[in-house]
Amino acid sequence: MPNCLAELLKFLQTHNVYDVLGSSNSEFVELLQDVCKCGFDKKWLDDVEKRALFPGLQVSQQALQKLLDSKHILTQHVEDLKHQLASSEAVLQNITQQEAQILQTRAALSDPIGY
């Protein structure tokens, strides 16, 4: 057990994510448990585990906030576009009704008067 941290660090240097997720997973978990039993910082160990298992998911708080801000801006933009679409549809419906009235009036005017 005294060399458990050294063994974990050596493992991390010599193995890749595919090893950790695949054939060497049990060895990795065992090394983490040994280091945990030795009293090493649990938060640090959790971070080591996350980086080993999910290297592509490391996102800074600033990057996450930027993403959330972008989402908010896009959501607001979509809402504005929906409102514009609804307004445009109302205008189009009004134009269509006016067109129908004009065509009806034109047809009435071009009909023979008929006595």
Backbone as XML, in Angstrom:
<?xml version="1.0"?>
<chain id="A" units="angstrom">
  <residue number="1" name="MET">
    <atom name="N" x="0.796" y="-1.200" z="0.000"/>
    <atom name="CA" x="0.000" y="0.000" z="0.000"/>
    <atom name="C" x="0.842" y="1.270" z="0.000"/>
  </residue>
  <residue number="2" name="PRO">
    <atom name="N" x="2.056" y="1.297" z="0.528"/>
    <atom name="CA" x="2.798" y="2.549" z="0.552"/>
    <atom name="C" x="3.123" y="3.065" z="-0.850"/>
  </residue>
  <residue number="3" name="ASN">
    <atom name="N" x="3.171" y="2.185" z="-1.799"/>
    <atom name="CA" x="3.500" y="2.599" z="-3.162"/>
    <atom name="C" x="2.261" y="2.785" z="-4.035"/>
  </residue>
  <residue number="4" name="CYS">
    <atom name="N" x="1.093" y="2.829" z="-3.430"/>
    <atom name="CA" x="-0.146" y="2.856" z="-4.210"/>
    <atom name="C" x="-0.245" y="4.098" z="-5.088"/>
  </residue>
  <residue number="5" name="LEU">
    <atom name="N" x="0.175" y="5.255" z="-4.596"/>
    <atom name="CA" x="0.119" y="6.462" z="-5.414"/>
    <atom name="C" x="1.077" y="6.345" z="-6.587"/>
  </residue>
  <residue number="6" name="ALA">
    <atom name="N" x="2.257" y="5.833" z="-6.344"/>
    <atom name="CA" x="3.233" y="5.658" z="-7.419"/>
    <atom name="C" x="2.694" y="4.684" z="-8.474"/>
  </residue>
  <residue number="7" name="GLU">
    <atom name="N" x="2.044" y="3.624" z="-8.008"/>
    <atom name="CA" x="1.478" y="2.653" z="-8.951"/>
    <atom name="C" x="0.361" y="3.283" z="-9.782"/>
  </residue>
  <residue number="8" name="LEU">
    <atom name="N" x="-0.482" y="4.097" z="-9.142"/>
    <atom name="CA" x="-1.556" y="4.772" z="-9.868"/>
    <atom name="C" x="-0.983" y="5.726" z="-10.911"/>
  </residue>
  <residue number="9" name="LEU">
    <atom name="N" x="0.015" y="6.504" z="-10.514"/>
    <atom name="CA" x="0.618" y="7.453" z="-11.456"/>
    <atom name="C" x="1.302" y="6.725" z="-12.615"/>
  </residue>
  <residue number="10" name="LYS">
    <atom name="N" x="1.969" y="5.614" z="-12.323"/>
    <atom name="CA" x="2.616" y="4.828" z="-13.376"/>
    <atom name="C" x="1.553" y="4.271" z="-14.328"/>
  </residue>
  <residue number="11" name="PHE">
    <atom name="N" x="0.442" y="3.798" z="-13.761"/>
    <atom name="CA" x="-0.652" y="3.279" z="-14.573"/>
    <atom name="C" x="-1.167" y="4.360" z="-15.513"/>
  </residue>
  <residue number="12" name="LEU">
    <atom name="N" x="-1.391" y="5.564" z="-14.980"/>
    <atom name="CA" x="-1.921" y="6.657" z="-15.796"/>
    <atom name="C" x="-0.957" y="7.065" z="-16.908"/>
  </residue>
  <residue number="13" name="GLN">
    <atom name="N" x="0.335" y="6.899" z="-16.656"/>
    <atom name="CA" x="1.324" y="7.244" z="-17.680"/>
    <atom name="C" x="1.426" y="6.186" z="-18.772"/>
  </residue>
  <residue number="14" name="THR">
    <atom name="N" x="1.083" y="4.975" z="-18.455"/>
    <atom name="CA" x="1.303" y="3.878" z="-19.407"/>
    <atom name="C" x="0.027" y="3.334" z="-20.042"/>
  </residue>
  <residue number="15" name="HIS">
    <atom name="N" x="-1.119" y="3.857" z="-19.649"/>
    <atom name="CA" x="-2.389" y="3.373" z="-20.197"/>
    <atom name="C" x="-3.176" y="4.527" z="-20.807"/>
  </residue>
  <residue number="16" name="ASN">
    <atom name="N" x="-4.023" y="4.181" z="-21.766"/>
    <atom name="CA" x="-4.864" y="5.214" z="-22.389"/>
    <atom name="C" x="-6.323" y="4.990" z="-21.984"/>
  </residue>
  <residue number="17" name="VAL">
    <atom name="N" x="-7.184" y="5.859" z="-22.490"/>
    <atom name="CA" x="-8.607" y="5.803" z="-22.128"/>
    <atom name="C" x="-9.222" y="4.463" z="-22.514"/>
  </residue>
  <residue number="18" name="TYR">
    <atom name="N" x="-8.828" y="3.934" z="-23.682"/>
    <atom name="CA" x="-9.380" y="2.646" z="-24.113"/>
    <atom name="C" x="-9.004" y="1.536" z="-23.135"/>
  </residue>
  <residue number="19" name="ASP">
    <atom name="N" x="-7.780" y="1.595" z="-22.590"/>
    <atom name="CA" x="-7.368" y="0.609" z="-21.591"/>
    <atom name="C" x="-8.224" y="0.742" z="-20.327"/>
  </residue>
  <residue number="20" name="VAL">
    <atom name="N" x="-8.394" y="1.997" z="-19.894"/>
    <atom name="CA" x="-9.136" y="2.255" z="-18.656"/>
    <atom name="C" x="-10.584" y="1.817" z="-18.804"/>
  </residue>
  <residue number="21" name="LEU">
    <atom name="N" x="-11.158" y="2.042" z="-19.978"/>
    <atom name="CA" x="-12.552" y="1.656" z="-20.203"/>
    <atom name="C" x="-12.693" y="0.175" z="-20.531"/>
  </residue>
  <residue number="22" name="GLY">
    <atom name="N" x="-11.626" y="-0.436" z="-20.981"/>
    <atom name="CA" x="-11.702" y="-1.826" z="-21.424"/>
    <atom name="C" x="-11.015" y="-2.808" z="-20.503"/>
  </residue>
  <residue number="23" name="SER">
    <atom name="N" x="-9.972" y="-3.432" z="-21.034"/>
    <atom name="CA" x="-9.327" y="-4.559" z="-20.369"/>
    <atom name="C" x="-8.667" y="-4.212" z="-19.040"/>
  </residue>
  <residue number="24" name="SER">
    <atom name="N" x="-8.271" y="-2.982" z="-18.844"/>
    <atom name="CA" x="-7.577" y="-2.605" z="-17.606"/>
    <atom name="C" x="-8.467" y="-1.872" z="-16.614"/>
  </residue>
  <residue number="25" name="ASN">
    <atom name="N" x="-9.768" y="-1.906" z="-16.849"/>
    <atom name="CA" x="-10.683" y="-1.171" z="-15.984"/>
    <atom name="C" x="-10.606" y="-1.639" z="-14.544"/>
  </residue>
  <residue number="26" name="SER">
    <atom name="N" x="-10.626" y="-2.930" z="-14.315"/>
    <atom name="CA" x="-10.622" y="-3.440" z="-12.939"/>
    <atom name="C" x="-9.313" y="-3.070" z="-12.233"/>
  </residue>
  <residue number="27" name="GLU">
    <atom name="N" x="-8.197" y="-3.095" z="-12.962"/>
    <atom name="CA" x="-6.909" y="-2.705" z="-12.378"/>
    <atom name="C" x="-6.952" y="-1.223" z="-11.979"/>
  </residue>
  <residue number="28" name="PHE">
    <atom name="N" x="-7.515" y="-0.393" z="-12.836"/>
    <atom name="CA" x="-7.619" y="1.035" z="-12.565"/>
    <atom name="C" x="-8.484" y="1.283" z="-11.324"/>
  </residue>
  <residue number="29" name="VAL">
    <atom name="N" x="-9.626" y="0.634" z="-11.265"/>
    <atom name="CA" x="-10.538" y="0.804" z="-10.123"/>
    <atom name="C" x="-9.859" y="0.347" z="-8.836"/>
  </residue>
  <residue number="30" name="GLU">
    <atom name="N" x="-9.141" y="-0.755" z="-8.907"/>
    <atom name="CA" x="-8.437" y="-1.280" z="-7.729"/>
    <atom name="C" x="-7.362" y="-0.300" z="-7.258"/>
  </residue>
  <residue number="31" name="LEU">
    <atom name="N" x="-6.629" y="0.273" z="-8.195"/>
    <atom name="CA" x="-5.599" y="1.250" z="-7.824"/>
    <atom name="C" x="-6.238" y="2.491" z="-7.172"/>
  </residue>
  <residue number="32" name="LEU">
    <atom name="N" x="-7.348" y="2.950" z="-7.721"/>
    <atom name="CA" x="-8.045" y="4.097" z="-7.128"/>
    <atom name="C" x="-8.503" y="3.782" z="-5.710"/>
  </residue>
  <residue number="33" name="GLN">
    <atom name="N" x="-9.038" y="2.578" z="-5.514"/>
    <atom name="CA" x="-9.504" y="2.185" z="-4.180"/>
    <atom name="C" x="-8.345" y="2.116" z="-3.186"/>
  </residue>
  <residue number="34" name="ASP">
    <atom name="N" x="-7.203" y="1.596" z="-3.649"/>
    <atom name="CA" x="-6.024" y="1.516" z="-2.774"/>
    <atom name="C" x="-5.555" y="2.910" z="-2.364"/>
  </residue>
  <residue number="35" name="VAL">
    <atom name="N" x="-5.517" y="3.823" z="-3.324"/>
    <atom name="CA" x="-5.075" y="5.183" z="-3.027"/>
    <atom name="C" x="-6.067" y="5.859" z="-2.084"/>
  </residue>
  <residue number="36" name="CYS">
    <atom name="N" x="-7.341" y="5.578" z="-2.284"/>
    <atom name="CA" x="-8.377" y="6.138" z="-1.414"/>
    <atom name="C" x="-8.205" y="5.630" z="0.016"/>
  </residue>
  <residue number="37" name="LYS">
    <atom name="N" x="-7.884" y="4.331" z="0.165"/>
    <atom name="CA" x="-7.676" y="3.740" z="1.490"/>
    <atom name="C" x="-6.465" y="4.347" z="2.200"/>
  </residue>
  <residue number="38" name="CYS">
    <atom name="N" x="-5.521" y="4.846" z="1.398"/>
    <atom name="CA" x="-4.321" y="5.454" z="1.985"/>
    <atom name="C" x="-4.588" y="6.868" z="2.493"/>
  </residue>
  <residue number="39" name="GLY">
    <atom name="N" x="-5.798" y="7.363" z="2.282"/>
    <atom name="CA" x="-6.166" y="8.660" z="2.824"/>
    <atom name="C" x="-5.927" y="9.842" z="1.907"/>
  </residue>
  <residue number="40" name="PHE">
    <atom name="N" x="-5.729" y="9.586" z="0.636"/>
    <atom name="CA" x="-5.551" y="10.702" z="-0.290"/>
    <atom name="C" x="-6.875" y="11.431" z="-0.499"/>
  </residue>
  <residue number="41" name="ASP">
    <atom name="N" x="-6.773" y="12.678" z="-0.880"/>
    <atom name="CA" x="-7.925" y="13.563" z="-1.055"/>
    <atom name="C" x="-8.942" y="12.951" z="-2.019"/>
  </residue>
  <residue number="42" name="LYS">
    <atom name="N" x="-10.163" y="12.736" z="-1.517"/>
    <atom name="CA" x="-11.227" y="12.105" z="-2.318"/>
    <atom name="C" x="-11.584" y="12.948" z="-3.541"/>
  </residue>
  <residue number="43" name="LYS">
    <atom name="N" x="-11.616" y="14.270" z="-3.363"/>
    <atom name="CA" x="-11.941" y="15.157" z="-4.486"/>
    <atom name="C" x="-10.886" y="15.019" z="-5.595"/>
  </residue>
  <residue number="44" name="TRP">
    <atom name="N" x="-9.633" y="14.950" z="-5.208"/>
    <atom name="CA" x="-8.553" y="14.799" z="-6.187"/>
    <atom name="C" x="-8.693" y="13.460" z="-6.907"/>
  </residue>
  <residue number="45" name="LEU">
    <atom name="N" x="-8.999" y="12.418" z="-6.156"/>
    <atom name="CA" x="-9.160" y="11.087" z="-6.758"/>
    <atom name="C" x="-10.344" y="11.047" z="-7.718"/>
  </residue>
  <residue number="46" name="ASP">
    <atom name="N" x="-11.438" y="11.700" z="-7.319"/>
    <atom name="CA" x="-12.602" y="11.769" z="-8.215"/>
    <atom name="C" x="-12.230" y="12.481" z="-9.514"/>
  </residue>
  <residue number="47" name="ASP">
    <atom name="N" x="-11.444" y="13.543" z="-9.387"/>
    <atom name="CA" x="-11.002" y="14.288" z="-10.565"/>
    <atom name="C" x="-10.106" y="13.416" z="-11.450"/>
  </residue>
  <residue number="48" name="VAL">
    <atom name="N" x="-9.219" y="12.655" z="-10.840"/>
    <atom name="CA" x="-8.352" y="11.737" z="-11.604"/>
    <atom name="C" x="-9.203" y="10.723" z="-12.347"/>
  </residue>
  <residue number="49" name="GLU">
    <atom name="N" x="-10.189" y="10.175" z="-11.669"/>
    <atom name="CA" x="-11.077" y="9.184" z="-12.285"/>
    <atom name="C" x="-11.843" y="9.791" z="-13.456"/>
  </residue>
  <residue number="50" name="LYS">
    <atom name="N" x="-12.398" y="10.985" z="-13.264"/>
    <atom name="CA" x="-13.150" y="11.636" z="-14.339"/>
    <atom name="C" x="-12.259" y="11.930" z="-15.536"/>
  </residue>
  <residue number="51" name="ARG">
    <atom name="N" x="-11.044" y="12.418" z="-15.275"/>
    <atom name="CA" x="-10.140" y="12.732" z="-16.391"/>
    <atom name="C" x="-9.714" y="11.467" z="-17.126"/>
  </residue>
  <residue number="52" name="ALA">
    <atom name="N" x="-9.583" y="10.378" z="-16.398"/>
    <atom name="CA" x="-9.175" y="9.123" z="-17.040"/>
    <atom name="C" x="-10.319" y="8.509" z="-17.837"/>
  </residue>
  <residue number="53" name="LEU">
    <atom name="N" x="-11.523" y="8.571" z="-17.297"/>
    <atom name="CA" x="-12.667" y="7.935" z="-17.944"/>
    <atom name="C" x="-13.353" y="8.829" z="-18.970"/>
  </residue>
  <residue number="54" name="PHE">
    <atom name="N" x="-13.318" y="10.139" z="-18.740"/>
    <atom name="CA" x="-14.035" y="11.069" z="-19.610"/>
    <atom name="C" x="-13.154" y="12.258" z="-19.992"/>
  </residue>
  <residue number="55" name="PRO">
    <atom name="N" x="-12.068" y="12.016" z="-20.703"/>
    <atom name="CA" x="-11.144" y="13.111" z="-21.007"/>
    <atom name="C" x="-11.759" y="14.205" z="-21.876"/>
  </residue>
  <residue number="56" name="GLY">
    <atom name="N" x="-12.743" y="13.868" z="-22.683"/>
    <atom name="CA" x="-13.358" y="14.859" z="-23.558"/>
    <atom name="C" x="-14.395" y="15.716" z="-22.867"/>
  </residue>
  <residue number="57" name="LEU">
    <atom name="N" x="-14.725" y="15.403" z="-21.622"/>
    <atom name="CA" x="-15.781" y="16.124" z="-20.923"/>
    <atom name="C" x="-15.259" y="17.191" z="-19.966"/>
  </residue>
  <residue number="58" name="GLN">
    <atom name="N" x="-13.972" y="17.495" z="-20.069"/>
    <atom name="CA" x="-13.423" y="18.523" z="-19.200"/>
    <atom name="C" x="-13.816" y="19.886" z="-19.755"/>
  </residue>
  <residue number="59" name="VAL">
    <atom name="N" x="-14.661" y="20.574" z="-19.012"/>
    <atom name="CA" x="-15.157" y="21.869" z="-19.441"/>
    <atom name="C" x="-14.959" y="22.855" z="-18.291"/>
  </residue>
  <residue number="60" name="SER">
    <atom name="N" x="-14.367" y="23.969" z="-18.596"/>
    <atom name="CA" x="-14.173" y="24.965" z="-17.554"/>
    <atom name="C" x="-15.510" y="25.625" z="-17.232"/>
  </residue>
  <residue number="61" name="GLN">
    <atom name="N" x="-15.582" y="26.227" z="-16.057"/>
    <atom name="CA" x="-16.801" y="26.920" z="-15.651"/>
    <atom name="C" x="-17.073" y="28.071" z="-16.611"/>
  </residue>
  <residue number="62" name="GLN">
    <atom name="N" x="-15.995" y="28.730" z="-17.061"/>
    <atom name="CA" x="-16.150" y="29.851" z="-17.988"/>
    <atom name="C" x="-16.729" y="29.365" z="-19.321"/>
  </residue>
  <residue number="63" name="ALA">
    <atom name="N" x="-16.252" y="28.239" z="-19.826"/>
    <atom name="CA" x="-16.767" y="27.692" z="-21.082"/>
    <atom name="C" x="-18.227" y="27.285" z="-20.929"/>
  </residue>
  <residue number="64" name="LEU">
    <atom name="N" x="-18.557" y="26.707" z="-19.787"/>
    <atom name="CA" x="-19.943" y="26.308" z="-19.535"/>
    <atom name="C" x="-20.845" y="27.540" z="-19.478"/>
  </residue>
  <residue number="65" name="GLN">
    <atom name="N" x="-20.389" y="28.600" z="-18.800"/>
    <atom name="CA" x="-21.185" y="29.820" z="-18.714"/>
    <atom name="C" x="-21.383" y="30.435" z="-20.091"/>
  </residue>
  <residue number="66" name="LYS">
    <atom name="N" x="-20.332" y="30.403" z="-20.896"/>
    <atom name="CA" x="-20.424" y="30.938" z="-22.263"/>
    <atom name="C" x="-21.454" y="30.154" z="-23.075"/>
  </residue>
  <residue number="67" name="LEU">
    <atom name="N" x="-21.447" y="28.846" z="-22.901"/>
    <atom name="CA" x="-22.410" y="27.988" z="-23.589"/>
    <atom name="C" x="-23.836" y="28.292" z="-23.130"/>
  </residue>
  <residue number="68" name="LEU">
    <atom name="N" x="-24.032" y="28.460" z="-21.834"/>
    <atom name="CA" x="-25.360" y="28.775" z="-21.313"/>
    <atom name="C" x="-25.835" y="30.147" z="-21.788"/>
  </residue>
  <residue number="69" name="ASP">
    <atom name="N" x="-24.915" y="31.111" z="-21.844"/>
    <atom name="CA" x="-25.262" y="32.443" z="-22.352"/>
    <atom name="C" x="-25.688" y="32.361" z="-23.813"/>
  </residue>
  <residue number="70" name="SER">
    <atom name="N" x="-24.950" y="31.586" z="-24.602"/>
    <atom name="CA" x="-25.288" y="31.415" z="-26.020"/>
    <atom name="C" x="-26.654" y="30.767" z="-26.169"/>
  </residue>
  <residue number="71" name="LYS">
    <atom name="N" x="-26.928" y="29.783" z="-25.319"/>
    <atom name="CA" x="-28.224" y="29.116" z="-25.359"/>
    <atom name="C" x="-29.343" y="30.115" z="-25.064"/>
  </residue>
  <residue number="72" name="HIS">
    <atom name="N" x="-29.122" y="30.967" z="-24.060"/>
    <atom name="CA" x="-30.131" y="31.972" z="-23.696"/>
    <atom name="C" x="-30.369" y="32.931" z="-24.865"/>
  </residue>
  <residue number="73" name="ILE">
    <atom name="N" x="-29.298" y="33.393" z="-25.480"/>
    <atom name="CA" x="-29.418" y="34.323" z="-26.611"/>
    <atom name="C" x="-30.167" y="33.668" z="-27.764"/>
  </residue>
  <residue number="74" name="LEU">
    <atom name="N" x="-29.815" y="32.431" z="-28.078"/>
    <atom name="CA" x="-30.485" y="31.726" z="-29.176"/>
    <atom name="C" x="-31.954" y="31.452" z="-28.852"/>
  </residue>
  <residue number="75" name="THR">
    <atom name="N" x="-32.238" y="31.120" z="-27.613"/>
    <atom name="CA" x="-33.628" y="30.883" z="-27.210"/>
    <atom name="C" x="-34.444" y="32.157" z="-27.379"/>
  </residue>
  <residue number="76" name="GLN">
    <atom name="N" x="-33.878" y="33.279" z="-26.966"/>
    <atom name="CA" x="-34.568" y="34.552" z="-27.119"/>
    <atom name="C" x="-34.765" y="34.879" z="-28.599"/>
  </residue>
  <residue number="77" name="HIS">
    <atom name="N" x="-33.748" y="34.606" z="-29.408"/>
    <atom name="CA" x="-33.837" y="34.857" z="-30.848"/>
    <atom name="C" x="-34.948" y="33.999" z="-31.474"/>
  </residue>
  <residue number="78" name="VAL">
    <atom name="N" x="-35.032" y="32.744" z="-31.064"/>
    <atom name="CA" x="-36.084" y="31.855" z="-31.573"/>
    <atom name="C" x="-37.462" y="32.388" z="-31.177"/>
  </residue>
  <residue number="79" name="GLU">
    <atom name="N" x="-37.598" y="32.849" z="-29.941"/>
    <atom name="CA" x="-38.873" y="33.412" z="-29.495"/>
    <atom name="C" x="-39.237" y="34.653" z="-30.311"/>
  </residue>
  <residue number="80" name="ASP">
    <atom name="N" x="-38.248" y="35.504" z="-30.581"/>
    <atom name="CA" x="-38.493" y="36.688" z="-31.414"/>
    <atom name="C" x="-38.930" y="36.288" z="-32.817"/>
  </residue>
  <residue number="81" name="LEU">
    <atom name="N" x="-38.264" y="35.264" z="-33.377"/>
    <atom name="CA" x="-38.626" y="34.794" z="-34.715"/>
    <atom name="C" x="-40.034" y="34.207" z="-34.736"/>
  </residue>
  <residue number="82" name="LYS">
    <atom name="N" x="-40.408" y="33.496" z="-33.671"/>
    <atom name="CA" x="-41.765" y="32.948" z="-33.592"/>
    <atom name="C" x="-42.789" y="34.077" z="-33.585"/>
  </residue>
  <residue number="83" name="HIS">
    <atom name="N" x="-42.495" y="35.122" z="-32.831"/>
    <atom name="CA" x="-43.402" y="36.272" z="-32.768"/>
    <atom name="C" x="-43.506" y="36.940" z="-34.145"/>
  </residue>
  <residue number="84" name="GLN">
    <atom name="N" x="-42.358" y="37.124" z="-34.805"/>
    <atom name="CA" x="-42.366" y="37.721" z="-36.144"/>
    <atom name="C" x="-43.138" y="36.848" z="-37.129"/>
  </residue>
  <residue number="85" name="LEU">
    <atom name="N" x="-42.984" y="35.538" z="-37.013"/>
    <atom name="CA" x="-43.695" y="34.614" z="-37.889"/>
    <atom name="C" x="-45.201" y="34.731" z="-37.671"/>
  </residue>
  <residue number="86" name="ALA">
    <atom name="N" x="-45.617" y="34.769" z="-36.408"/>
    <atom name="CA" x="-47.046" y="34.892" z="-36.104"/>
    <atom name="C" x="-47.588" y="36.204" z="-36.660"/>
  </residue>
  <residue number="87" name="SER">
    <atom name="N" x="-46.844" y="37.286" z="-36.516"/>
    <atom name="CA" x="-47.273" y="38.586" z="-37.059"/>
    <atom name="C" x="-47.351" y="38.533" z="-38.579"/>
  </residue>
  <residue number="88" name="SER">
    <atom name="N" x="-46.345" y="37.927" z="-39.191"/>
    <atom name="CA" x="-46.332" y="37.820" z="-40.655"/>
    <atom name="C" x="-47.495" y="36.973" z="-41.156"/>
  </residue>
  <residue number="89" name="GLU">
    <atom name="N" x="-47.803" y="35.899" z="-40.436"/>
    <atom name="CA" x="-48.930" y="35.055" z="-40.822"/>
    <atom name="C" x="-50.242" y="35.838" z="-40.733"/>
  </residue>
  <residue number="90" name="ALA">
    <atom name="N" x="-50.379" y="36.679" z="-39.716"/>
    <atom name="CA" x="-51.590" y="37.490" z="-39.567"/>
    <atom name="C" x="-51.697" y="38.486" z="-40.717"/>
  </residue>
  <residue number="91" name="VAL">
    <atom name="N" x="-50.582" y="39.119" z="-41.080"/>
    <atom name="CA" x="-50.573" y="40.072" z="-42.203"/>
    <atom name="C" x="-50.916" y="39.343" z="-43.498"/>
  </residue>
  <residue number="92" name="LEU">
    <atom name="N" x="-50.324" y="38.163" z="-43.698"/>
    <atom name="CA" x="-50.595" y="37.376" z="-44.905"/>
    <atom name="C" x="-52.069" y="36.985" z="-44.981"/>
  </residue>
  <residue number="93" name="GLN">
    <atom name="N" x="-52.639" y="36.591" z="-43.863"/>
    <atom name="CA" x="-54.052" y="36.226" z="-43.832"/>
    <atom name="C" x="-54.919" y="37.439" z="-44.187"/>
  </residue>
  <residue number="94" name="ASN">
    <atom name="N" x="-54.577" y="38.601" z="-43.668"/>
    <atom name="CA" x="-55.301" y="39.823" z="-43.970"/>
    <atom name="C" x="-55.208" y="40.154" z="-45.463"/>
  </residue>
  <residue number="95" name="ILE">
    <atom name="N" x="-54.010" y="40.035" z="-46.033"/>
    <atom name="CA" x="-53.809" y="40.298" z="-47.469"/>
    <atom name="C" x="-54.633" y="39.318" z="-48.300"/>
  </residue>
  <residue number="96" name="THR">
    <atom name="N" x="-54.651" y="38.063" z="-47.904"/>
    <atom name="CA" x="-55.407" y="37.038" z="-48.627"/>
    <atom name="C" x="-56.906" y="37.360" z="-48.585"/>
  </residue>
  <residue number="97" name="GLN">
    <atom name="N" x="-57.404" y="37.810" z="-47.442"/>
    <atom name="CA" x="-58.814" y="38.183" z="-47.325"/>
    <atom name="C" x="-59.131" y="39.395" z="-48.213"/>
  </residue>
  <residue number="98" name="GLN">
    <atom name="N" x="-58.238" y="40.385" z="-48.213"/>
    <atom name="CA" x="-58.449" y="41.561" z="-49.063"/>
    <atom name="C" x="-58.435" y="41.178" z="-50.538"/>
  </residue>
  <residue number="99" name="GLU">
    <atom name="N" x="-57.518" y="40.274" z="-50.903"/>
    <atom name="CA" x="-57.430" y="39.809" z="-52.287"/>
    <atom name="C" x="-58.738" y="39.124" z="-52.696"/>
  </residue>
  <residue number="100" name="ALA">
    <atom name="N" x="-59.266" y="38.305" z="-51.811"/>
    <atom name="CA" x="-60.526" y="37.611" z="-52.097"/>
    <atom name="C" x="-61.667" y="38.612" z="-52.276"/>
  </residue>
  <residue number="101" name="GLN">
    <atom name="N" x="-61.710" y="39.647" z="-51.436"/>
    <atom name="CA" x="-62.750" y="40.672" z="-51.555"/>
    <atom name="C" x="-62.604" y="41.438" z="-52.869"/>
  </residue>
  <residue number="102" name="ILE">
    <atom name="N" x="-61.366" y="41.774" z="-53.239"/>
    <atom name="CA" x="-61.133" y="42.502" z="-54.496"/>
    <atom name="C" x="-61.556" y="41.646" z="-55.683"/>
  </residue>
  <residue number="103" name="LEU">
    <atom name="N" x="-61.176" y="40.373" z="-55.666"/>
    <atom name="CA" x="-61.555" y="39.475" z="-56.767"/>
    <atom name="C" x="-63.075" y="39.320" z="-56.832"/>
  </residue>
  <residue number="104" name="GLN">
    <atom name="N" x="-63.716" y="39.272" z="-55.695"/>
    <atom name="CA" x="-65.169" y="39.152" z="-55.650"/>
    <atom name="C" x="-65.819" y="40.430" z="-56.201"/>
  </residue>
  <residue number="105" name="THR">
    <atom name="N" x="-65.282" y="41.573" z="-55.804"/>
    <atom name="CA" x="-65.809" y="42.851" z="-56.308"/>
    <atom name="C" x="-65.576" y="42.970" z="-57.795"/>
  </residue>
  <residue number="106" name="ARG">
    <atom name="N" x="-64.397" y="42.632" z="-58.286"/>
    <atom name="CA" x="-64.072" y="42.683" z="-59.706"/>
    <atom name="C" x="-65.019" y="41.777" z="-60.494"/>
  </residue>
  <residue number="107" name="ALA">
    <atom name="N" x="-65.261" y="40.576" z="-59.966"/>
    <atom name="CA" x="-66.175" y="39.647" z="-60.659"/>
    <atom name="C" x="-67.581" y="40.227" z="-60.717"/>
  </residue>
  <residue number="108" name="ALA">
    <atom name="N" x="-68.009" y="40.865" z="-59.626"/>
    <atom name="CA" x="-69.350" y="41.449" z="-59.591"/>
    <atom name="C" x="-69.449" y="42.600" z="-60.589"/>
  </residue>
  <residue number="109" name="LEU">
    <atom name="N" x="-68.402" y="43.391" z="-60.725"/>
    <atom name="CA" x="-68.406" y="44.515" z="-61.642"/>
    <atom name="C" x="-68.364" y="44.079" z="-63.099"/>
  </residue>
  <residue number="110" name="SER">
    <atom name="N" x="-67.753" y="42.948" z="-63.363"/>
    <atom name="CA" x="-67.646" y="42.499" z="-64.765"/>
    <atom name="C" x="-68.817" y="41.615" z="-65.189"/>
  </residue>
  <residue number="111" name="ASP">
    <atom name="N" x="-69.692" y="41.278" z="-64.250"/>
    <atom name="CA" x="-70.912" y="40.532" z="-64.621"/>
    <atom name="C" x="-71.844" y="41.468" z="-65.401"/>
  </residue>
  <residue number="112" name="PRO">
    <atom name="N" x="-72.583" y="40.904" z="-66.334"/>
    <atom name="CA" x="-73.579" y="41.734" z="-67.046"/>
    <atom name="C" x="-74.623" y="42.256" z="-66.070"/>
  </residue>
  <residue number="113" name="ILE">
    <atom name="N" x="-75.059" y="43.425" z="-66.327"/>
    <atom name="CA" x="-76.031" y="44.050" z="-65.429"/>
    <atom name="C" x="-77.328" y="43.245" z="-65.462"/>
  </residue>
  <residue number="114" name="GLY">
    <atom name="N" x="-77.750" y="42.864" z="-66.611"/>
    <atom name="CA" x="-78.910" y="41.995" z="-66.764"/>
    <atom name="C" x="-80.214" y="42.602" z="-66.283"/>
  </residue>
  <residue number="115" name="TYR">
    <atom name="N" x="-81.085" y="42.777" z="-67.179"/>
    <atom name="CA" x="-82.419" y="43.287" z="-66.845"/>
    <atom name="C" x="-83.409" y="42.208" z="-66.892"/>
  </residue>
</chain>
